[in-house]
């Protein structure tokens, strides 16, 4: 487990790969983002942007969260306080996604002496190195003592 004292600006973490399947893309979309470019292969072909089935950005975000928890194990969990994200291109069936995380700020709290805020930038990339998601996130990280 990582604590505030273990982290410094420039630290990097890289996850394992996770393969997106067509069945999973459709299942997630039917439950959480039921738009035809996520659920219907024929209708998605005519979409002016996607031109085929694309994973929901929220699905890509959920996979990113899973991979974060595995490669960036902070004590007491990844407790988010703020995040911004972009999806420059969609994930597709067959994409093998991994995340790359870089610490950009470590700020001990001035009022809560047992913790601080760590900011990091994440890129979720496919097997070709295409960036599918970029986020800047702040999390609460606890000190060892």
Order of alpha helices (4+ residues) and beta strands (2+ residues): beta-beta-alpha-alpha-alpha-alpha-beta-beta-beta-beta
